[in-house]
Structure formats: structure tokens, C-alpha cells
């Protein structure tokens, strides 16, 4: 009984306490529904009395009231009835300067605001009324006058348990709402219109913890919903959802001030649209469609991790998605108290602040389900800094539609712009203008993955969907995994076999001589081991008349103790060669049949010893099977057509479990897929199954290659991907057999067709990592296997003996690089590389270093001095006589920016001419190498080195000059 009495007493006490929380009507304190009169004192007295009584509601009844600064206190609920409006005064003298003891960039001086609270608890602003700051009355005087001569509307500092609900906020002098270093903030159901002055953000959450923003509609000239960190305190544990946002700038932004940073941020259900009121604009692009839908930035030493954003529906914005790690390095503390801030505000020029001395980090972002329509042409970007990459970003289910319209002639200017890192610059999604990719441009990133990305443009656009520059690398990662491509160089139409524990590869070399054989122990790391031939004894091969001719789509096989290689040339016929050892020597080329327009041959020896050859025809198709002599040197019939399909080519034969398989690409080089045909009879009829397609990945045309196994019976498929600069790079896909079909890659969408993987476990464990050879000291009696001549060499005009330790090239008449004889070439390997040579030249010749693809460019020496050549046009850029010269080219194949330079001392290199774009051409990716042409004279090359700068483990060592 005693317990019952005590409980009843406690409940009655609690009820009585709650009943004491009452309303404080501002009219009862003298507030006037007359905007010519100030009601500041009446409202403030109501707030003070309410707080003194332990809390309650300060009620603003229906009507219009004008106030200056008011200060909220703990326990106060400022409630605006429907039809009630609090107007801010248009006179600065009515605003109280307030100085917080919290240290941040935004509390260095006293500030003014209409509604202010510092170090309070349990405060609510709600109701269906309006607060209108009449901010257009306050003119912008300096870059940092927000909060000084232009008032904020609402400002809370180091406060807890704050709720803002249902009200309408309009027309602030600068930021509409600023919540600094607060905990447990809930903002729900409000409407914000802020388009009447500079710095008109809708909402700024600054270094706050445990925040929910829900169901708001915001229309602002400057940023919409913004998280920032103007002190070392992070924005942390924040949920933003179900909002509609219009902004001339960034709809949702994490930045720009980022001294602390952001952690555990979840954003979803956001609609971004242009404003219905475009009568005025202070910031943003002239198009008025907004700068970005989502900007994630760290530029002041902070960190950003574990951020997710999903379910965005976006109309407009110039660059919808922007992720940026920069190094503006702006601090938050003054060097000397009381100093005013100078500078421009958007960069690192504020000298009165203690600068941040380190670069921040971005690690862990997930973006999914973005539907973007009618965007501007800029593209999206994810960019870090050299040595400070953006890490671990995943983007999935993103559809982008924008106006497009970038022409090929625009690409040089775009690439020139993006070459500037802008490390210290204010981060803005449009900071470089149009980007090199119409979809996503990646620069200094690691482990950025895309899944199901669609990019469409209103008008044709010359840019690729994706451009990656200094990204996650490729090949062997040194941790038991690999990243595709496994060979990031132009190895077109690769064919691979396993013999014992070794793997051997050949690829199309077209007009470059001769065909290289590569070897690998682990299927990932490859080295050159031989060349099959060194010249074609056919018409036109001594005169550079067969660009895009030569060897097309070879096949390599091992049978009865011999290695066989077959290939067709488009004009001469079907060739083969054999060797007992893949390291060579290889037998002289044997012409199996003099024909034109055959392509992609592959031999096959059946279990009964009968030999066959499968092939296609120029123009791709049909697939034809011939009987062949046992030694592989003769075809025994005219062939039988076994399959016709859409651009069917790249025939590869094999037999397994009683099925004959034809592994063929279809659909075209850049747009095709991989098909497998199978039959119980070699002549068919063949069943057909598509086993690999681009699908949701960025790997276009994943096809034409080799199906190969390991000793432990795992299966793998090599294929190429056509890229615009490097050419056809080699990928490796895991394969599993199901119902006697080889299923390649991973079937991400469940349609029964695999898609290429970007990363996988290595097929075979190994510890060594290396790339195909590139460097040459010319100290051997033979050229390195990496070198290939452009068309037939002229053996009387080159020597490794004339000057020991040097390569000598003697001039032959030509009027341009394209027609130059004795042009010695090698593949460019990797996204970014640097090739350097030291040489001398004498006589009336042009000699040096070139870069070729569809176009030809060079730098070197002539009798008048240092010259550069572009598309047959030469220009002397430095007159004089030079005893020796170092020349260099930096190839950036992702940004498609290529730059020559020269040095007279091997240390200080001077840029030569402008950077230029390149494109693969004549079926081959870009190349670099050495040349000498002219009426007389010669050049001697001391050494050549190609450094692959996108591989951290790839050591580069070059003697600049022999002693």
C-alpha cells in the first residue's frame, strides 16, 4: 500500500511539473502586428521569462511582427502560429554583435544574426509560421562580411537537443541557418527560400554530432544542404533524407571548410531541381541549373570517411557528382587575436590564419541509384592529389543524361586545363571546365569501382564515358590479386597457350616487325622471349606502304613437340612458322596459301591426328573450317562454312568432353561480345551461347582472345579491350564450366551472361612482379626483343657495332616521320610513362625520339638545332650546335596529354612545344621510339628507358651518360 501511494504521488508531481510549462504570447508582452514598429524587446522578454520559469512556449500569434536580434535560451520553444511572420529589421543597428567562446573560423569576430543561441539545451523553433530576414537590404561589402554586415537568420553554437520543425524560413542576409558544434539536432518539415543575397545557403551544419535532417524543401542561391567543419570538430553521425532542393550552386555539399571533416554520413531520397524563380542570381553557372547535385570535399586537412548517398533524382546541374581532395590548407585560428581577415576567401590567401600543414584524406564513399537528367556538359569527377589519392569509392546504378556536344577539336584545351592540379584552389565542380570524360573523370584515385553506369548525351560528344589518370593501377597488385588490364599495352588479339607450367602469348603486330612471343609463369607477369620473323619479303614492305597491313590475329599452338604460330595478312596470304623452343629460333615464314582478305586463322589437331584450320574473312565472317596436312603446311580443301553471325571472327579451336568448341568474338571491336559455339561434329551443327558482354561495366567490347587452363584445372579467358590511346589492352577473366559451357567473368545481373571483373585473385601464386622489357643500353650484339621496326628494316643503315655501346641509325631520304625508314619502335606500357634517350646527330638529317599512332610527332636534332615535328611539319625551337641531347616524352594516356622536352645536361628538362593529344591508329596503339631520316648523316643513341610512372613498384634506373 505504501508503494502505491508513493507511485501515485510521483505521477501527480510529474504531471503538475508539466502543467507549469505554459505559453508566453509575445502580444501580451507588447509585440505589435505592425512592421513599422520593433517588437524585439517584447519577444526577448517573453523568451527570458519563459526560460526563467523552466521552459515553455513563446507564441508568435497570427500577424506580422518586426524584430532585431533575439537570443534563445534553454527550455524555450519558439512557436509561430500559421499566418504568423517574424520580419527581420533592415537596419544593422537593430542587430546585436555576439561573440562565442567556441574557437572556429566563423567565431573569430563578433557576428550578427536575427536569432541566436549559444550553449543552450532543449530549444525548439516550430509551428507553421514564417521567419523572413529581409536580407536583400544588406549589401555585400567584402568577401567575408557574412555575419558581420549581413546577418544570419538563425545561429546555434555548442548547443544540445535542438529541434527546428515545420516553419518557413526566408531571405537571410547570408547563411540561413548555422548550427556550430551542436549535438542532437533535428530539422524536419521546414521550407527554406533564400535567393536574395550572396552566400545564401539554405542550411549549414558545422561540426555537429547526431543530426537528422528530414522532409525539407529548400530553394537557395548558394549551397543547399551543407555540412562543413570550420574547426577540428567533425560532422559525425548525420542522416539527411527525403528532401527537395534547388540551388544555383551545390544542392548537397560536404565542404568547403574542412578542418575536421565528416564521418558516418547517410544521405538518401533527395530530389534536386532548378528553382521555379530565376529572377535573380548571385552565384553559380550562368545556365542557372546549379553547379552540382552532390559535392564531397576535403581541402583543409580534414577527413571524410564512411559516407553514403543514394536515391537521388536530379534535374539539371552542370557537374552532378563532384568528389575532391585538395590542399587549400586554410586554418581556423588567427595568428594574432583581433586581426581582420584579408584575402579573397576562396583560396589559401588568408595570411592572418595559422595554415594547415597537411593534406587530408577521403576514404570510404558509396553512391547508388542516381537518376540524372538534363545536366550540363561538364561531366563528373573524382580527384585527389599526387601521393594523396581518393580511396575506396563505389558507384552503382547511376544514369546520367546531359547535353554533350564536346567536339574532338575541344579536347586539347580540355586536357591543357586538367593538367593544372589546382591543389590550392577553391574546390568547385566546374573548376576545370568541361572534363576529359563525359561520364566520370578519375585523377589520383585508388579502388574506385563502377557498376551499372549509363551515360547518354543529347548531342554527340567526342569524349569517352570514363577517363582514369593515376588510378588504381593494373596488373599484379603484390597482394595475391590482380587488376585488369593485366597487360596495359597494345597486345591486340592475344592468343595464349599453356605448355607444362609455362604460358606463351602472341598478338597482332600489323606493320611492326617482327612478331613477339611472351612468356609467363603466373599468367599475370609477362616478358618477351623471342621474335618469330624480322621482315616480309613482299612488295611494298620496303617503302612504308602497308600501314594496318601485316600480321592479323595470330594463333599459337603446341603439337607433337613443335610450337606453331599462324597468322594472315590482308594482302599477301596465310603464313605459319614453327619452333622446337618458344625462345627460338623460329623457322622462316612459310606461305601456306597465297590469298587476300583472310583473317584470324587457328590450327587444330584432332585425336585421330587429322589437322584442321579455322578462319574468318575480312569484314568479319563467316567462320570456315579447312582440312589441313598433318605438318600444318598445306590446306587440303577450299573450306566449309560452319557458322555465320554478326561480325563473327577471331576463331579459336579447342576440344573438351567430346565437344568441338569455336571461341569467337562477335559484334565488332569496340561494341562486341564473346560467343562460344559447340558441336559434336567439327563441321556442326553448332550450338551458340554468348558468355561475356560489357553489361554494366566500363569494359567495352570484351572479346577475342584465348581460353586457357592451369595445371590444377582452373580456367581463364584472355581478351582485349579497345582503348582510344593505348590501343587494345589485355584483360583476364575467371571461367567456370557449367553444362559444358565456359562461363566467363561474373554474371552481375543474372541474365546468364558474364561481365568483366576489375579485380580478382591471381590464378597462380608468385612473388615476382615485372613488366615486359622496355629499357636498352645498346651494349648487346642484338637489339632488345622489345624493339620492332616500322615496316622492313634496312640492315645496312643501322648498327650496334659502329660505335660500341651505342645504336647507330643512318639517314635515308624521307620527307616526314611517317615515311621514315629504320624507325625503331616499342609499345607504350601503362597509363602514364616517361621515355628518355640520349643521342648525338651529324650531317643533314633529322633524328631523335618520336611518338606515333594515327598521327606522328617527334623531337630531335637537325643541322639548325633542336626541332619538333607534328604531322610532317617541322619547326626549329632552339637554334645552335649541340654535341649531345637528352630528349623525353611524357605520355599520359588517360588524360591524353603528351609532352616532349629536352635537356643539355640530363637533369633540367625544358618543355618543347605544346602538349598534344594522340589516338591509336592503323589498328595499333601509340608507340615511342627512335628515328633518323634525311639526305645524309647519322645519329647515335646511347640508351633508351621507358619508366612506367603508374606502377609504384616499377624501379627506374638510367645512366644519363656513359663514362
Residue, then its C-alpha position, 0 to 999 in steps of 0.5 A: x500500500x505504501x508503494x502505491x501511494x508513493x507511485x501515485x504521488x510521483x505521477x501527480x508531481x510529474x504531471x503538475x511539473x508539466x502543467x507549469x510549462x505554459x505559453x508566453x504570447x509575445x502580444x501580451x508582452x507588447x509585440x505589435x502586428x505592425x512592421x513599422x514598429x520593433x517588437x524585439x524587446x517584447x519577444x526577448x522578454x517573453x523568451x527570458x521569462x519563459x526560460x526563467x520559469x523552466x521552459x515553455x512556449x513563446x507564441x508568435x500569434x497570427x500577424x506580422x511582427x518586426x524584430x532585431x536580434x533575439x537570443x534563445x535560451x534553454x527550455x524555450x520553444x519558439x512557436x509561430x502560429x500559421x499566418x504568423x511572420x517574424x520580419x527581420x529589421x533592415x537596419x544593422x543597428x537593430x542587430x546585436x554583435x555576439x561573440x562565442x567562446x567556441x574557437x572556429x573560423x566563423x567565431x573569430x569576430x563578433x557576428x550578427x544574426x536575427x536569432x541566436x543561441x549559444x550553449x543552450x539545451x532543449x530549444x525548439x523553433x516550430x509551428x507553421x509560421x514564417x521567419x523572413x530576414x529581409x536580407x536583400x537590404x544588406x549589401x555585400x561589402x567584402x568577401x567575408x562580411x557574412x555575419x558581420x554586415x549581413x546577418x544570419x537568420x538563425x545561429x546555434x553554437x555548442x548547443x544540445x537537443x535542438x529541434x527546428x520543425x515545420x516553419x518557413x524560413x526566408x531571405x537571410x542576409x547570408x547563411x540561413x541557418x548555422x548550427x556550430x558544434x551542436x549535438x542532437x539536432x533535428x530539422x524536419x518539415x521546414x521550407x527554406x527560400x533564400x535567393x536574395x543575397x550572396x552566400x545564401x545557403x539554405x542550411x549549414x551544419x558545422x561540426x555537429x554530432x547526431x543530426x537528422x535532417x528530414x522532409x525539407x524543401x529548400x530553394x537557395x542561391x548558394x549551397x543547399x544542404x551543407x555540412x562543413x567543419x570550420x574547426x577540428x570538430x567533425x560532422x559525425x553521425x548525420x542522416x539527411x533524407x527525403x528532401x527537395x532542393x534547388x540551388x544555383x550552386x551545390x544542392x548537397x555539399x560536404x565542404x568547403x571548410x574542412x578542418x575536421x571533416x565528416x564521418x558516418x554520413x547517410x544521405x538518401x531520397x533527395x530530389x534536386x531541381x532548378x528553382x521555379x524563380x530565376x529572377x535573380x542570381x548571385x552565384x553559380x553557372x550562368x545556365x542557372x541549373x546549379x553547379x552540382x547535385x552532390x559535392x564531397x570535399x576535403x581541402x583543409x586537412x580534414x577527413x571524410x570517411x564512411x559516407x553514403x548517398x543514394x536515391x537521388x533524382x536530379x534535374x539539371x546541374x552542370x557537374x552532378x557528382x563532384x568528389x575532391x581532395x585538395x590542399x587549400x590548407x586554410x586554418x581556423x585560428x588567427x595568428x594574432x587575436x583581433x586581426x581582420x581577415x584579408x584575402x579573397x576567401x576562396x583560396x589559401x590567401x588568408x595570411x592572418x590564419x595559422x595554415x594547415x600543414x597537411x593534406x587530408x584524406x577521403x576514404x570510404x564513399x558509396x553512391x547508388x541509384x542516381x537518376x540524372x537528367x538534363x545536366x550540363x556538359x561538364x561531366x563528373x569527377x573524382x580527384x585527389x592529389x599526387x601521393x594523396x589519392x581518393x580511396x575506396x569509392x563505389x558507384x552503382x546504378x547511376x544514369x546520367x543524361x546531359x547535353x554533350x556536344x564536346x567536339x574532338x577539336x575541344x579536347x586539347x584545351x580540355x586536357x591543357x586545363x586538367x593538367x593544372x592540379x589546382x591543389x590550392x584552389x577553391x574546390x568547385x565542380x566546374x573548376x576545370x571546365x568541361x572534363x576529359x570524360x563525359x561520364x566520370x573523370x578519375x585523377x589520383x584515385x585508388x579502388x574506385x569501382x563502377x557498376x551499372x553506369x549509363x551515360x547518354x548525351x543529347x548531342x554527340x560528344x567526342x569524349x569517352x564515358x570514363x577517363x582514369x589518370x593515376x588510378x588504381x593501377x593494373x596488373x599484379x597488385x603484390x597482394x595475391x590479386x590482380x587488376x585488369x588490364x593485366x597487360x596495359x599495352x597494345x597486345x591486340x588479339x592475344x592468343x595464349x597457350x599453356x605448355x607444362x607450367x609455362x604460358x606463351x602469348x602472341x598478338x597482332x603486330x600489323x606493320x611492326x616487325x617482327x612478331x613477339x612471343x611472351x612468356x609467363x609463369x603466373x599468367x599475370x607477369x609477362x616478358x618477351x622471349x623471342x621474335x618469330x620473323x624480322x621482315x616480309x619479303x613482299x612488295x611494298x614492305x620496303x617503302x612504308x606502304x602497308x600501314x594496318x597491313x601485316x600480321x592479323x590475329x595470330x594463333x599459337x599452338x603446341x603439337x607433337x613437340x613443335x610450337x606453331x604460330x599462324x597468322x594472315x595478312x590482308x594482302x599477301x596470304x596465310x603464313x605459319x612458322x614453327x619452333x622446337x623452343x618458344x625462345x627460338x629460333x623460329x623457322x622462316x615464314x612459310x606461305x601456306x596459301x597465297x590469298x587476300x582478305x583472310x583473317x584470324x586463322x587457328x590450327x587444330x589437331x584432332x585425336x585421330x591426328x587429322x589437322x584442321x584450320x579455322x578462319x574468318x574473312x575480312x569484314x568479319x565472317x563467316x567462320x570456315x573450317x579447312x582440312x589441313x596436312x598433318x605438318x600444318x603446311x598445306x590446306x587440303x580443301x577450299x573450306x566449309x562454312x560452319x557458322x555465320x553471325x554478326x561480325x563473327x571472327x577471331x576463331x579459336x579451336x579447342x576440344x573438351x568432353x567430346x565437344x568441338x568448341x569455336x571461341x569467337x568474338x562477335x559484334x565488332x571491336x569496340x561494341x562486341x561480345x564473346x560467343x562460344x559455339x559447340x558441336x559434336x561434329x567439327x563441321x556442326x551443327x553448332x550450338x551458340x551461347x554468348x558468355x561475356x558482354x560489357x553489361x554494366x561495366x566500363x569494359x567495352x567490347x570484351x572479346x577475342x582472345x584465348x581460353x586457357x587452363x592451369x595445371x590444377x584445372x582452373x580456367x581463364x579467358x584472355x581478351x582485349x579491350x579497345x582503348x582510344x590511346x593505348x590501343x587494345x589492352x589485355x584483360x583476364x577473366x575467371x571461367x567456370x564450366x557449367x553444362x559444358x559451357x565456359x562461363x566467363x567473368x561474373x554474371x552481375x545481373x543474372x541474365x546468364x551472361x558474364x561481365x568483366x571483373x576489375x579485380x580478382x585473385x591471381x590464378x597462380x601464386x608468385x612473388x615476382x612482379x615485372x613488366x615486359x622489357x622496355x629499357x636498352x643500353x645498346x651494349x648487346x650484339x642484338x637489339x632488345x626483343x622489345x624493339x620492332x621496326x616500322x615496316x622492313x628494316x634496312x640492315x645496312x643503315x643501322x648498327x650496334x657495332x659502329x660505335x660500341x655501346x651505342x645504336x647507330x641509325x643512318x639517314x635515308x631520304x624521307x620527307x616526314x616521320x611517317x615515311x621514315x625508314x629504320x624507325x625503331x619502335x616499342x609499345x607504350x606500357x601503362x597509363x602514364x610513362x616517361x621515355x628518355x634517350x640520349x643521342x648525338x646527330x651529324x650531317x643533314x638529317x633529322x633524328x631523335x625520339x618520336x611518338x606515333x599512332x594515327x598521327x606522328x610527332x617527334x623531337x630531335x636534332x637537325x643541322x639548325x638545332x633542336x626541332x619538333x615535328x607534328x604531322x610532317x611539319x617541322x619547326x626549329x625551337x632552339x637554334x645552335x650546335x649541340x654535341x649531345x641531347x637528352x630528349x623525353x616524352x611524357x605520355x599520359x594516356x588517360x588524360x591524353x596529354x603528351x609532352x616532349x622536352x629536352x635537356x643539355x645536361x640530363x637533369x633540367x628538362x625544358x618543355x618543347x612545344x605544346x602538349x598534344x593529344x594522340x589516338x591509336x591508329x592503323x589498328x595499333x596503339x601509340x608507340x615511342x621510339x627512335x628515328x633518323x631520316x634525311x639526305x645524309x648523316x647519322x645519329x647515335x643513341x646511347x640508351x633508351x628507358x621507358x619508366x612506367x610512372x603508374x606502377x609504384x613498384x616499377x624501379x627506374x634506373x638510367x645512366x644519363x651518360x656513359x663514362 
